[in-house]
Amino acid sequence: LFHALALFCHQARDRAAGAGAALVTTLDLLQRALAHGLPADEHAPRLRALFEQVGQDPAHDWRVEALAAAYGVGAEQLLRLCQKHLGRTPQQLLIAQRMERAQRLMLAGCERVGDVAAAVGYQEIASFSRRFQRHFGVNPSEMLRQLHATPRAMPLEPRVLPVR
């Protein structure tokens, strides 16, 4: 893109001085913007930090557009950056943060699916349950039953000791 604009500016200078000056200014601005871009290895930590905010307050009405603005890019650019540096879309990252927080709440003793759903930003229990089932392979009610059936001091799976 930079080289194409440089060539365009060069050609515009030859044809009309006024148009060339505007294009040269545009080229200078583009060159400065590209020079101040982040190195590729700095995107991943910044993106992870951005999505950690979701984990800290999952009930907030998170929107990809707002996350993109907080990062300083547009929604499409955030999509590309997340896919390239984190391997998932922003929406997938939002869902993962919410589901992980829901699981932690259940492990911490939250006993009602509706309370967990509300705590992670879902207004409809059915929507939360479907998403939870897809994410963990078990519905939240079943996970709660398993957690309450297992004494907290005991491991989830029995251990077999070797016979001597």
DSSP file (Angstrom, degrees, kcal/mol; ACC not computed):
  #  RESIDUE AA STRUCTURE BP1 BP2  ACC     N-H-->O    O-->H-N    N-H-->O    O-->H-N    TCO  KAPPA ALPHA  PHI   PSI    X-CA   Y-CA   Z-CA
    1    1 A L     >        0   0    0      0, 0.0     4,-2.4     0, 0.0     5,-0.2   0.000 360.0 360.0 360.0 -45.1    0.0    0.0    0.0
    2    2 A F  H  >  +     0   0    0      1,-0.2     4,-2.3     2,-0.2     5,-0.1   0.933 360.0  45.6 -58.8 -48.3    2.8    2.4    0.9
    3    3 A H  H  > S+     0   0    0      1,-0.2     4,-2.4     2,-0.2    -1,-0.2   0.872 110.8  53.5 -66.4 -36.4    4.7    1.8   -2.3
    4    4 A A  H  > S+     0   0    0      1,-0.2     4,-2.3     2,-0.2    -1,-0.2   0.922 111.0  45.8 -64.1 -43.3    1.5    2.2   -4.4
    5    5 A L  H  X S+     0   0    0     -4,-2.4     4,-2.9     2,-0.2    -2,-0.2   0.881 110.3  54.6 -66.5 -37.2    0.7    5.5   -2.8
    6    6 A A  H  X S+     0   0    0     -4,-2.3     4,-2.3     2,-0.2    -2,-0.2   0.929 110.4  45.7 -61.8 -44.5    4.3    6.7   -3.2
    7    7 A L  H  X S+     0   0    0     -4,-2.4     4,-2.4     2,-0.2    -1,-0.2   0.916 112.3  51.4 -63.2 -42.9    4.1    5.9   -6.9
    8    8 A F  H  X S+     0   0    0     -4,-2.3     4,-2.6     1,-0.2    -2,-0.2   0.915 110.4  48.8 -60.2 -44.1    0.7    7.6   -7.1
    9    9 A C  H  X S+     0   0    0     -4,-2.9     4,-2.4     2,-0.2    -1,-0.2   0.904 109.5  52.5 -62.8 -41.4    2.2   10.7   -5.4
   10   10 A H  H  X S+     0   0    0     -4,-2.3     4,-1.3     1,-0.2    -2,-0.2   0.921 112.7  44.3 -61.2 -43.3    5.1   10.8   -7.8
   11   11 A Q  H  X S+     0   0    0     -4,-2.4     4,-1.1     1,-0.2    -2,-0.2   0.884 112.0  52.7 -68.8 -37.9    2.8   10.6  -10.8
   12   12 A A  H  X S+     0   0    0     -4,-2.6     4,-2.7     1,-0.2     8,-0.5   0.863 104.2  57.0 -67.0 -34.9    0.5   13.3   -9.3
   13   13 A R  H  < S+     0   0    0     -4,-2.4    -1,-0.2     1,-0.2    -2,-0.2   0.883 105.2  51.8 -62.0 -38.1    3.4   15.6   -8.8
   14   14 A D  H  < S+     0   0    0     -4,-1.3    -1,-0.2    -5,-0.2    -2,-0.2   0.817 117.0  38.4 -68.5 -29.8    4.2   15.5  -12.4
   15   15 A R  H  < S+     0   0    0     -4,-1.1     2,-0.3     1,-0.3    -2,-0.2   0.900 129.3   3.3 -92.4 -45.3    0.7   16.3  -13.5
   16   16 A A     X  -     0   0    0     -4,-2.7     4,-2.1    -5,-0.1    -1,-0.3  -0.951  53.1-149.4-150.1 123.8   -0.6   18.9  -11.0
   17   17 A A  H  > S+     0   0    0     -2,-0.3     4,-1.8     1,-0.2     5,-0.1   0.865  97.8  52.8 -61.9 -38.6    1.3   20.6   -8.2
   18   18 A G  H  > S+     0   0    0      2,-0.2     4,-1.4     1,-0.2    -1,-0.2   0.923 111.5  43.5 -65.8 -46.1   -1.9   21.0   -6.0
   19   19 A A  H  > S+     0   0    0      1,-0.2     4,-2.1     2,-0.2    -1,-0.2   0.874 111.5  55.9 -67.5 -37.0   -3.0   17.4   -6.1
   20   20 A G  H  X S+     0   0    0     -4,-2.1     4,-2.6    -8,-0.5    -1,-0.2   0.891 103.5  53.7 -63.3 -39.6    0.5   16.2   -5.6
   21   21 A A  H  X S+     0   0    0     -4,-1.8     4,-2.1     1,-0.2    -1,-0.2   0.902 109.3  48.5 -63.3 -40.6    0.9   18.2   -2.4
   22   22 A A  H  X S+     0   0    0     -4,-1.4     4,-2.1     1,-0.2    -1,-0.2   0.908 113.4  46.7 -65.6 -41.4   -2.3   16.7   -0.9
   23   23 A L  H  X S+     0   0    0     -4,-2.1     4,-2.7     2,-0.2    -2,-0.2   0.869 109.3  54.1 -70.1 -35.4   -1.2   13.2   -1.8
   24   24 A V  H  X S+     0   0    0     -4,-2.6     4,-2.5     2,-0.2    -1,-0.2   0.912 109.1  49.3 -63.5 -41.4    2.3   13.8   -0.4
   25   25 A T  H  X S+     0   0    0     -4,-2.1     4,-2.3     2,-0.2    -2,-0.2   0.916 111.1  49.5 -62.4 -43.0    0.7   14.8    2.9
   26   26 A T  H  X S+     0   0    0     -4,-2.1     4,-2.4     1,-0.2    -2,-0.2   0.914 110.7  50.3 -61.2 -43.4   -1.4   11.7    2.8
   27   27 A L  H  X S+     0   0    0     -4,-2.7     4,-2.6     1,-0.2    -2,-0.2   0.901 109.4  50.9 -62.7 -41.9    1.7    9.5    2.1
   28   28 A D  H  X S+     0   0    0     -4,-2.5     4,-2.3     2,-0.2    -1,-0.2   0.911 110.7  48.9 -61.9 -42.5    3.5   11.2    5.0
   29   29 A L  H  X S+     0   0    0     -4,-2.3     4,-2.4     2,-0.2    -2,-0.2   0.912 112.1  48.4 -63.7 -42.3    0.6   10.5    7.4
   30   30 A L  H  X S+     0   0    0     -4,-2.4     4,-2.5     2,-0.2     5,-0.2   0.912 110.3  51.5 -64.0 -42.8    0.4    6.9    6.2
   31   31 A Q  H  X S+     0   0    0     -4,-2.6     4,-2.0     1,-0.2    -2,-0.2   0.906 111.0  47.9 -62.2 -42.1    4.2    6.4    6.7
   32   32 A R  H  X S+     0   0    0     -4,-2.3     4,-1.6     2,-0.2    -1,-0.2   0.910 111.2  51.1 -63.7 -42.5    4.0    7.8   10.2
   33   33 A A  H  < S+     0   0    0     -4,-2.4     4,-0.2     1,-0.2    -2,-0.2   0.917 112.3  45.9 -62.7 -43.0    1.1    5.5   11.1
   34   34 A L  H >< S+     0   0    0     -4,-2.5     3,-1.0     1,-0.2    -1,-0.2   0.855 109.4  55.3 -68.4 -34.1    2.9    2.5    9.8
   35   35 A A  H 3< S+     0   0    0     -4,-2.0    -1,-0.2     1,-0.2    -2,-0.2   0.809 108.3  48.7 -68.2 -29.2    6.1    3.4   11.6
   36   36 A H  T 3< S+     0   0    0     -4,-1.6    -1,-0.2    -3,-0.2    -2,-0.2   0.358  83.9 121.0 -94.7   6.3    4.2    3.6   15.0
   37   37 A G  S <  S-     0   0    0     -3,-1.0     3,-0.1    -4,-0.2    -3,-0.0  -0.277  71.8 -99.2 -64.8 156.0    2.5    0.3   14.6
   38   38 A L        -     0   0    0      1,-0.1    -1,-0.1     2,-0.1     5,-0.1  -0.495  36.6-107.0 -74.8 143.3    3.1   -2.3   17.3
   39   39 A P    >>  -     0   0    0      0, 0.0     3,-2.0     0, 0.0     4,-0.6  -0.415  36.3-110.6 -62.1 150.2    5.6   -5.1   16.6
   40   40 A A  H >> S+     0   0    0      1,-0.3     3,-1.1     2,-0.2     4,-0.6   0.831 115.2  58.7 -56.1 -36.3    3.8   -8.4   16.1
   41   41 A D  H 34 S+     0   0    0      1,-0.2    -1,-0.3     2,-0.2    -3,-0.0   0.597  99.4  59.1 -74.4  -8.4    5.0   -9.9   19.3
   42   42 A E  H <> S+     0   0    0     -3,-2.0     4,-1.3     2,-0.1    -1,-0.2   0.614  90.9  70.5 -91.8 -13.7    3.4   -7.1   21.4
   43   43 A H  H <X S+     0   0    0     -3,-1.1     4,-2.9    -4,-0.6     5,-0.3   0.934  90.3  57.4 -69.1 -45.7   -0.1   -7.7   20.2
   44   44 A A  H  X S+     0   0    0     -4,-0.6     4,-2.6     1,-0.2     5,-0.2   0.914 108.7  43.8 -57.1 -49.7   -0.8  -11.0   22.0
   45   45 A P  H  > S+     0   0    0      0, 0.0     4,-2.2     0, 0.0    -1,-0.2   0.899 115.7  48.8 -64.2 -37.8   -0.1   -9.7   25.5
   46   46 A R  H  X S+     0   0    0     -4,-1.3     4,-1.9     2,-0.2    -2,-0.2   0.900 112.7  47.9 -66.9 -39.6   -2.1   -6.5   24.9
   47   47 A L  H  X S+     0   0    0     -4,-2.9     4,-2.2     2,-0.2     5,-0.2   0.916 110.8  50.8 -67.1 -42.7   -5.0   -8.5   23.5
   48   48 A R  H  X S+     0   0    0     -4,-2.6     4,-1.6    -5,-0.3    -2,-0.2   0.919 110.2  50.4 -60.4 -42.3   -4.9  -11.0   26.4
   49   49 A A  H  X S+     0   0    0     -4,-2.2     4,-0.9     1,-0.2    -1,-0.2   0.887 108.1  53.6 -62.3 -38.4   -5.0   -8.0   28.8
   50   50 A L  H >< S+     0   0    0     -4,-1.9     3,-0.7     1,-0.2     4,-0.5   0.924 111.9  43.5 -61.3 -44.9   -8.0   -6.6   27.0
   51   51 A F  H 3X S+     0   0    0     -4,-2.2     4,-1.2     1,-0.2     3,-0.4   0.672  99.7  70.4 -79.9 -16.3   -9.9   -9.8   27.3
   52   52 A E  H 3X S+     0   0    0     -4,-1.6     4,-1.6     1,-0.2    -1,-0.2   0.807  89.8  64.6 -65.4 -28.1   -8.9  -10.3   31.0
   53   53 A Q  H <X S+     0   0    0     -4,-0.9     4,-1.5    -3,-0.7    -1,-0.2   0.870  98.1  53.9 -59.7 -36.1  -11.2   -7.3   31.6
   54   54 A V  H  4 S+     0   0    0     -4,-0.5     3,-0.2    -3,-0.4    -1,-0.2   0.916 106.5  51.4 -64.3 -43.1  -14.1   -9.5   30.5
   55   55 A G  H  < S+     0   0    0     -4,-1.2    -1,-0.2     1,-0.2    -2,-0.2   0.810 108.9  51.5 -63.7 -30.3  -13.1  -12.1   33.0
   56   56 A Q  H  < S+     0   0    0     -4,-1.6    -1,-0.2     1,-0.2    -2,-0.2   0.796 129.5  16.8 -77.2 -29.4  -13.1   -9.5   35.8
   57   57 A D  S >< S+     0   0    0     -4,-1.5     3,-1.5    -3,-0.2    -1,-0.2  -0.507  70.6 161.7-141.3  68.4  -16.5   -8.2   35.0
   58   58 A P  T 3  S+     0   0    0      0, 0.0     4,-0.3     0, 0.0    62,-0.2   0.720  71.4  64.0 -67.8 -20.3  -18.3  -10.8   32.8
   59   59 A A  T 3  S+     0   0    0     60,-0.4    61,-0.1     2,-0.1    -5,-0.1   0.649  79.0 107.1 -78.4 -13.1  -21.8   -9.4   33.5
   60   60 A H  S <  S-     0   0    0     -3,-1.5     2,-2.0    -6,-0.2    -3,-0.0  -0.283  88.8-104.9 -60.7 150.5  -20.9   -6.1   31.8
   61   61 A D        -     0   0    0      2,-0.0     2,-0.3     0, 0.0    -1,-0.1  -0.546  48.3-168.8 -79.5  78.3  -22.5   -5.6   28.4
   62   62 A W        -     0   0    0     -2,-2.0     2,-0.4    -4,-0.3     3,-0.1  -0.524   6.8-174.0 -74.9 133.1  -19.4   -6.3   26.4
   63   63 A R     >  -     0   0    0     -2,-0.3     4,-2.3     1,-0.1     3,-0.2  -0.973  31.1-131.3-126.0 142.0  -19.5   -5.4   22.7
   64   64 A V  H  > S+     0   0    0     -2,-0.4     4,-2.7     1,-0.2     5,-0.2   0.884 109.5  56.5 -59.0 -38.5  -16.8   -6.2   20.1
   65   65 A E  H  > S+     0   0    0      1,-0.2     4,-2.2     2,-0.2    -1,-0.2   0.890 107.7  47.5 -62.0 -39.2  -17.0   -2.6   18.9
   66   66 A A  H  > S+     0   0    0     -3,-0.2     4,-2.3     2,-0.2    -1,-0.2   0.893 112.1  49.2 -69.8 -39.7  -16.3   -1.3   22.4
   67   67 A L  H  X S+     0   0    0     -4,-2.3     4,-1.7     2,-0.2    -2,-0.2   0.906 111.0  50.8 -64.4 -40.3  -13.4   -3.6   22.9
   68   68 A A  H  X>S+     0   0    0     -4,-2.7     5,-2.6     1,-0.2     4,-1.3   0.922 110.2  49.0 -62.5 -44.0  -12.0   -2.6   19.5
   69   69 A A  H  <5S+     0   0    0     -4,-2.2    -1,-0.2     1,-0.2     3,-0.2   0.897 109.2  52.5 -63.0 -39.6  -12.3    1.1   20.4
   70   70 A A  H  <5S+     0   0    0     -4,-2.3    -1,-0.2     1,-0.2    -2,-0.2   0.836 111.7  46.9 -64.8 -31.3  -10.5    0.4   23.7
   71   71 A Y  H  <5S-     0   0    0     -4,-1.7    -1,-0.2     2,-0.2    -2,-0.2   0.675 118.5-114.9 -82.0 -19.0   -7.7   -1.3   21.8
   72   72 A G  T  <5S+     0   0    0     -4,-1.3     2,-0.3     1,-0.4    -3,-0.2   0.726  80.7  91.9  92.3  23.8   -7.6    1.6   19.3
   73   73 A V  S   <S-     0   0    0     -5,-2.6    -1,-0.4    -6,-0.1    -2,-0.2  -0.841  77.5 -92.5-136.6 174.4   -8.7   -0.2   16.2
   74   74 A G     >  -     0   0    0     -2,-0.3     4,-2.4    -3,-0.1     5,-0.2  -0.388  42.8-102.4 -82.9 169.0  -11.9   -1.0   14.3
   75   75 A A  H  > S+     0   0    0      1,-0.2     4,-2.2     2,-0.2     5,-0.1   0.885 121.4  50.2 -61.6 -41.2  -14.0   -4.1   14.9
   76   76 A E  H  > S+     0   0    0      2,-0.2     4,-2.2     1,-0.2    -1,-0.2   0.894 110.9  49.2 -66.4 -38.8  -12.7   -5.8   11.7
   77   77 A Q  H  > S+     0   0    0      2,-0.2     4,-2.7     1,-0.2    -2,-0.2   0.896 109.7  51.7 -67.5 -38.8   -9.1   -5.1   12.6
   78   78 A L  H  X S+     0   0    0     -4,-2.4     4,-2.9     2,-0.2     5,-0.3   0.910 108.0  53.3 -62.0 -41.0   -9.7   -6.5   16.1
   79   79 A L  H  X S+     0   0    0     -4,-2.2     4,-2.3     1,-0.2    -2,-0.2   0.943 111.5  44.8 -57.1 -49.2  -11.1   -9.6   14.5
   80   80 A R  H  X S+     0   0    0     -4,-2.2     4,-2.4     1,-0.2    -2,-0.2   0.913 114.2  48.8 -63.4 -43.1   -8.0  -10.1   12.4
   81   81 A L  H  X S+     0   0    0     -4,-2.7     4,-3.0     2,-0.2     5,-0.4   0.919 112.1  48.2 -64.6 -43.2   -5.6   -9.4   15.3
   82   82 A C  H  X>S+     0   0    0     -4,-2.9     4,-2.5     1,-0.2     5,-1.0   0.926 113.4  47.3 -63.7 -44.5   -7.4  -11.8   17.6
   83   83 A Q  H  X5S+     0   0    0     -4,-2.3     4,-0.5    -5,-0.3    -1,-0.2   0.908 117.5  43.0 -63.3 -41.0   -7.4  -14.6   15.0
   84   84 A K  H  <5S+     0   0    0     -4,-2.4    -2,-0.2    -5,-0.2    -1,-0.2   0.922 127.9  25.9 -71.7 -44.7   -3.8  -14.0   14.2
   85   85 A H  H  <5S+     0   0    0     -4,-3.0    -3,-0.2    -5,-0.2    -2,-0.2   0.699 135.7  25.6 -99.2 -21.2   -2.4  -13.6   17.7
   86   86 A L  H  <5S-     0   0    0     -4,-2.5    -3,-0.2    -5,-0.4    -2,-0.1   0.495  94.1-126.4-120.4  -9.7   -4.8  -15.5   19.9
   87   87 A G  S  <<S+     0   0    0     -5,-1.0     2,-0.3    -4,-0.5    -4,-0.2   0.547  79.2  77.6  78.5   6.8   -6.3  -18.0   17.4
   88   88 A R  S    S-     0   0    0     -6,-1.0    -2,-0.2    -9,-0.1    -1,-0.2  -0.950  81.5-102.7-142.8 162.3   -9.9  -17.1   18.1
   89   89 A T     >  -     0   0    0     -2,-0.3     4,-2.2     1,-0.1     5,-0.2  -0.395  38.1-108.5 -78.4 161.9  -12.4  -14.4   17.2
   90   90 A P  H  > S+     0   0    0      0, 0.0     4,-2.5     0, 0.0     5,-0.2   0.898 121.4  52.9 -56.8 -40.2  -13.3  -11.7   19.7
   91   91 A Q  H  > S+     0   0    0      1,-0.2     4,-2.3     2,-0.2     5,-0.2   0.905 108.4  49.5 -63.5 -41.1  -16.7  -13.2   20.2
   92   92 A Q  H  > S+     0   0    0      1,-0.2     4,-2.5     2,-0.2    -1,-0.2   0.882 111.1  50.1 -64.0 -38.0  -15.2  -16.6   21.0
   93   93 A L  H  X S+     0   0    0     -4,-2.2     4,-2.3     2,-0.2    -2,-0.2   0.895 109.5  50.9 -67.8 -39.7  -12.8  -15.0   23.5
   94   94 A L  H  X S+     0   0    0     -4,-2.5     4,-2.1     2,-0.2    -2,-0.2   0.938 112.6  46.3 -60.6 -47.1  -15.8  -13.2   25.2
   95   95 A I  H  X S+     0   0    0     -4,-2.3     4,-2.8     1,-0.2     5,-0.2   0.920 110.9  52.2 -63.5 -44.4  -17.7  -16.5   25.4
   96   96 A A  H  X S+     0   0    0     -4,-2.5     4,-2.5     1,-0.2     5,-0.2   0.912 109.3  49.6 -59.9 -43.2  -14.7  -18.4   26.8
   97   97 A Q  H  X S+     0   0    0     -4,-2.3     4,-1.9     1,-0.2    -1,-0.2   0.921 113.4  46.5 -61.7 -43.1  -14.1  -15.8   29.5
   98   98 A R  H  X S+     0   0    0     -4,-2.1     4,-2.3     2,-0.2    -2,-0.2   0.906 113.0  48.3 -67.0 -41.9  -17.7  -15.9   30.5
   99   99 A M  H  X S+     0   0    0     -4,-2.8     4,-2.3     2,-0.2    -2,-0.2   0.898 110.7  50.7 -67.7 -39.8  -17.9  -19.7   30.6
  100  100 A E  H  X S+     0   0    0     -4,-2.5     4,-2.1    -5,-0.2    -1,-0.2   0.902 111.6  48.2 -63.9 -39.9  -14.7  -20.0   32.6
  101  101 A R  H  X S+     0   0    0     -4,-1.9     4,-2.4    -5,-0.2    -2,-0.2   0.893 109.4  53.4 -66.8 -39.1  -16.0  -17.6   35.1
  102  102 A A  H  X S+     0   0    0     -4,-2.3     4,-2.1     1,-0.2    -2,-0.2   0.921 109.1  48.8 -60.8 -44.2  -19.3  -19.5   35.3
  103  103 A Q  H  X S+     0   0    0     -4,-2.3     4,-2.5     1,-0.2    -1,-0.2   0.913 110.2  50.9 -63.2 -42.4  -17.5  -22.7   36.0
  104  104 A R  H  X S+     0   0    0     -4,-2.1     4,-1.9     1,-0.2    -1,-0.2   0.900 108.4  52.8 -62.1 -39.9  -15.4  -21.0   38.8
  105  105 A L  H  <>S+     0   0    0     -4,-2.4     5,-2.4     2,-0.2     4,-0.4   0.912 110.2  47.9 -61.8 -41.8  -18.6  -19.7   40.3
  106  106 A M  H ><5S+     0   0    0     -4,-2.1     3,-1.2     1,-0.2    -2,-0.2   0.916 111.7  49.2 -65.2 -42.5  -20.1  -23.2   40.4
  107  107 A L  H 3<5S+     0   0    0     -4,-2.5    -1,-0.2     1,-0.3    -2,-0.2   0.814 106.4  57.9 -65.6 -29.2  -16.9  -24.6   41.9
  108  108 A A  T 3<5S-     0   0    0     -4,-1.9    -1,-0.3    -5,-0.2    -2,-0.2   0.532 130.6 -90.2 -80.2  -6.0  -17.0  -21.8   44.5
  109  109 A G  T < 5S+     0   0    0     -3,-1.2     2,-0.3    -4,-0.4    -3,-0.2   0.454  70.7 151.5 116.1   0.1  -20.5  -22.9   45.7
  110  110 A C      < -     0   0    0     -5,-2.4    -1,-0.3    -6,-0.2    -2,-0.0  -0.527  22.8-172.3 -64.5 125.2  -23.0  -21.0   43.6
  111  111 A E        +     0   0    0     -2,-0.3     2,-0.5     1,-0.0    -1,-0.1   0.527  53.0  72.7-105.4  -7.9  -25.9  -23.4   43.6
  112  112 A R     >  -     0   0    0      1,-0.1     4,-2.0    32,-0.0     3,-0.2  -0.936  62.3-149.2-117.3 130.1  -28.5  -21.9   41.1
  113  113 A V  H  > S+     0   0    0     -2,-0.5     4,-3.0     1,-0.2     5,-0.2   0.883 100.5  56.1 -59.5 -40.1  -28.0  -21.9   37.4
  114  114 A G  H  > S+     0   0    0      1,-0.2     4,-2.3     2,-0.2    -1,-0.2   0.880 106.6  49.5 -61.7 -38.6  -30.0  -18.6   37.1
  115  115 A D  H  > S+     0   0    0     -3,-0.2     4,-2.1     2,-0.2    -1,-0.2   0.907 112.8  46.9 -66.2 -41.4  -27.6  -16.9   39.5
  116  116 A V  H  X S+     0   0    0     -4,-2.0     4,-1.3     2,-0.2    -2,-0.2   0.935 111.4  51.6 -65.2 -45.9  -24.6  -18.1   37.6
  117  117 A A  H ><>S+     0   0    0     -4,-3.0     5,-2.9     1,-0.2     3,-0.6   0.931 112.4  45.4 -57.1 -47.8  -26.1  -17.0   34.3
  118  118 A A  H ><5S+     0   0    0     -4,-2.3     3,-1.3     1,-0.2    -1,-0.2   0.880 108.4  57.6 -64.2 -37.7  -26.8  -13.5   35.6
  119  119 A A  H 3<5S+     0   0    0     -4,-2.1   -60,-0.4     1,-0.3    -1,-0.2   0.754 110.0  43.9 -66.8 -23.8  -23.4  -13.2   37.1
  120  120 A V  T <<5S-     0   0    0     -4,-1.3    -1,-0.3    -3,-0.6    -2,-0.2   0.234 126.7 -93.0-108.2  14.3  -21.7  -13.8   33.7
  121  121 A G  T < 5S+     0   0    0     -3,-1.3     2,-0.5     1,-0.3    -3,-0.2   0.606  78.4 133.4  95.7  12.7  -24.0  -11.6   31.7
  122  122 A Y      < -     0   0    0     -5,-2.9    -1,-0.3    -6,-0.2    -2,-0.1  -0.841  32.9-171.6 -98.9 132.3  -26.8  -13.8   30.4
  123  123 A Q  S    S+     0   0    0     -2,-0.5     2,-0.5     1,-0.1    -1,-0.1   0.707  75.7  56.8 -89.6 -23.3  -30.3  -12.6   30.7
  124  124 A E     >  -     0   0    0      1,-0.1     4,-2.0    -7,-0.1     5,-0.2  -0.944  67.1-154.8-114.8 125.4  -31.9  -15.9   29.6
  125  125 A I  H  > S+     0   0    0     -2,-0.5     4,-3.0     1,-0.2     5,-0.2   0.885  96.4  56.1 -63.0 -39.7  -31.1  -19.1   31.5
  126  126 A A  H  > S+     0   0    0      2,-0.2     4,-2.3     1,-0.2    -1,-0.2   0.907 107.7  47.9 -61.6 -42.1  -31.8  -21.2   28.4
  127  127 A S  H  > S+     0   0    0      2,-0.2     4,-2.2     1,-0.2    -1,-0.2   0.922 113.6  47.7 -64.0 -44.4  -29.3  -19.3   26.3
  128  128 A F  H  X S+     0   0    0     -4,-2.0     4,-2.9     1,-0.2    -2,-0.2   0.928 111.1  51.2 -60.8 -45.6  -26.7  -19.6   29.0
  129  129 A S  H  X S+     0   0    0     -4,-3.0     4,-2.6     1,-0.2    -2,-0.2   0.901 110.0  48.9 -61.8 -42.7  -27.4  -23.4   29.4
  130  130 A R  H  X S+     0   0    0     -4,-2.3     4,-2.2     2,-0.2    -1,-0.2   0.928 114.1  45.8 -62.0 -45.0  -27.0  -24.0   25.7
  131  131 A R  H  X S+     0   0    0     -4,-2.2     4,-2.3     2,-0.2    -2,-0.2   0.916 113.1  49.7 -65.0 -43.3  -23.7  -22.1   25.5
  132  132 A F  H  X S+     0   0    0     -4,-2.9     4,-3.0     2,-0.2     5,-0.5   0.919 110.1  51.2 -61.1 -45.2  -22.4  -23.8   28.7
  133  133 A Q  H  X S+     0   0    0     -4,-2.6     4,-2.2     1,-0.2    -1,-0.2   0.914 112.0  46.6 -59.1 -45.3  -23.4  -27.3   27.2
  134  134 A R  H  < S+     0   0    0     -4,-2.2    -1,-0.2     1,-0.2    -2,-0.2   0.878 116.6  45.0 -64.7 -37.3  -21.5  -26.5   24.0
  135  135 A H  H  < S+     0   0    0     -4,-2.3    -2,-0.2    -5,-0.2    -1,-0.2   0.919 129.9  19.4 -75.5 -44.4  -18.5  -25.2   25.8
  136  136 A F  H  < S-     0   0    0     -4,-3.0    -3,-0.2     2,-0.3    -2,-0.2   0.573  95.5-121.4-106.5 -12.4  -18.1  -27.9   28.5
  137  137 A G  S  < S+     0   0    0     -4,-2.2     2,-0.3    -5,-0.5    -4,-0.2   0.557  88.5  77.2  81.5   6.7  -20.1  -30.8   27.0
  138  138 A V  S    S-     0   0    0     -6,-0.4    -2,-0.3    -5,-0.1    -1,-0.2  -0.992  84.8-112.2-145.1 143.4  -22.4  -31.0   30.1
  139  139 A N     >  -     0   0    0     -2,-0.3     4,-2.1     1,-0.1     3,-0.3  -0.428  30.9-114.4 -77.0 157.2  -25.3  -28.7   31.0
  140  140 A P  H  > S+     0   0    0      0, 0.0     4,-2.5     0, 0.0     5,-0.2   0.840 113.8  56.1 -62.7 -34.5  -24.9  -26.5   34.0
  141  141 A S  H  > S+     0   0    0      2,-0.2     4,-2.2     1,-0.2     5,-0.1   0.918 109.0  47.2 -62.7 -42.3  -27.6  -28.2   36.1
  142  142 A E  H  > S+     0   0    0     -3,-0.3     4,-2.5     2,-0.2    -1,-0.2   0.906 110.4  52.0 -66.4 -40.8  -25.8  -31.6   35.6
  143  143 A M  H  X S+     0   0    0     -4,-2.1     4,-2.5     1,-0.2    -2,-0.2   0.921 109.9  49.6 -61.4 -42.1  -22.5  -30.0   36.6
  144  144 A L  H  X S+     0   0    0     -4,-2.5     4,-2.4     2,-0.2    -2,-0.2   0.904 109.8  51.2 -63.2 -40.6  -24.0  -28.6   39.7
  145  145 A R  H  X S+     0   0    0     -4,-2.2     4,-1.8     1,-0.2    -2,-0.2   0.922 111.3  48.1 -61.3 -43.4  -25.5  -32.0   40.6
  146  146 A Q  H  X S+     0   0    0     -4,-2.5     4,-1.1     1,-0.2    -2,-0.2   0.904 111.8  49.5 -63.6 -41.3  -22.1  -33.6   40.2
  147  147 A L  H  < S+     0   0    0     -4,-2.5     3,-0.2     1,-0.2    -1,-0.2   0.899 113.9  44.6 -65.6 -40.2  -20.4  -31.0   42.3
  148  148 A H  H  < S+     0   0    0     -4,-2.4    -1,-0.2     1,-0.2    -2,-0.2   0.753 110.2  55.2 -77.8 -23.5  -23.0  -31.3   45.1
  149  149 A A  H  < S+     0   0    0     -4,-1.8    -1,-0.2    -5,-0.2    -2,-0.2   0.717  99.3  71.9 -78.4 -20.8  -22.9  -35.2   45.0
  150  150 A T  S  < S-     0   0    0     -4,-1.1     6,-0.1    -3,-0.2    -1,-0.1  -0.847  89.4-123.1 -99.2 121.4  -19.1  -35.1   45.5
  151  151 A P    >   -     0   0    0      0, 0.0     3,-1.1     0, 0.0    -2,-0.1  -0.386  20.7-127.8 -60.1 140.0  -17.8  -34.2   48.9
  152  152 A R  T 3  S+     0   0    0      1,-0.3     4,-0.1    -4,-0.1    -4,-0.0   0.789 106.0  54.8 -62.8 -30.6  -15.5  -31.2   48.6
  153  153 A A  T 3  S+     0   0    0      2,-0.1    -1,-0.3     0, 0.0    -3,-0.0   0.695  98.8  75.7 -78.7 -17.4  -12.7  -33.0   50.6
  154  154 A M  S <  S-     0   0    0     -3,-1.1    -4,-0.0     1,-0.1     2,-0.0  -0.677  89.6-109.1 -94.8 146.9  -12.7  -36.0   48.2
  155  155 A P        -     0   0    0      0, 0.0    -1,-0.1     0, 0.0    -2,-0.1  -0.336  28.9-116.0 -66.5 157.9  -11.2  -36.0   44.7
  156  156 A L  S    S+     0   0    0      1,-0.1    -2,-0.0    -6,-0.1    -4,-0.0   0.820 102.3  42.0 -66.8 -31.2  -13.7  -36.1   41.9
  157  157 A E  S    S-     0   0    0      0, 0.0    -1,-0.1     0, 0.0     2,-0.0  -0.956  94.3-112.3-118.2 136.2  -12.4  -39.5   40.7
  158  158 A P        -     0   0    0      0, 0.0     2,-0.4     0, 0.0    -2,-0.1  -0.372  29.2-134.7 -64.7 142.7  -11.5  -42.3   43.1
  159  159 A R        -     0   0    0     -4,-0.1     2,-0.6    -2,-0.0     0, 0.0  -0.811   8.6-142.6 -98.4 138.7   -7.8  -43.2   43.3
  160  160 A V        -     0   0    0     -2,-0.4     0, 0.0     0, 0.0     0, 0.0  -0.895  13.9-147.1-102.0 122.4   -6.8  -46.8   43.2
  161  161 A L        -     0   0    0     -2,-0.6     2,-0.1     1,-0.1     0, 0.0  -0.668  25.2-106.5 -87.6 142.7   -3.8  -47.6   45.4
  162  162 A P        -     0   0    0      0, 0.0     2,-0.4     0, 0.0    -1,-0.1  -0.391  30.5-122.0 -68.0 144.5   -1.4  -50.2   44.2
  163  163 A V              0   0    0      1,-0.1     0, 0.0    -2,-0.1     0, 0.0  -0.722 360.0 360.0 -87.6 135.1   -1.5  -53.6   46.1
  164  164 A R              0   0    0     -2,-0.4    -1,-0.1     0, 0.0     0, 0.0   0.408 360.0 360.0-106.7 360.0    1.8  -54.6   47.7
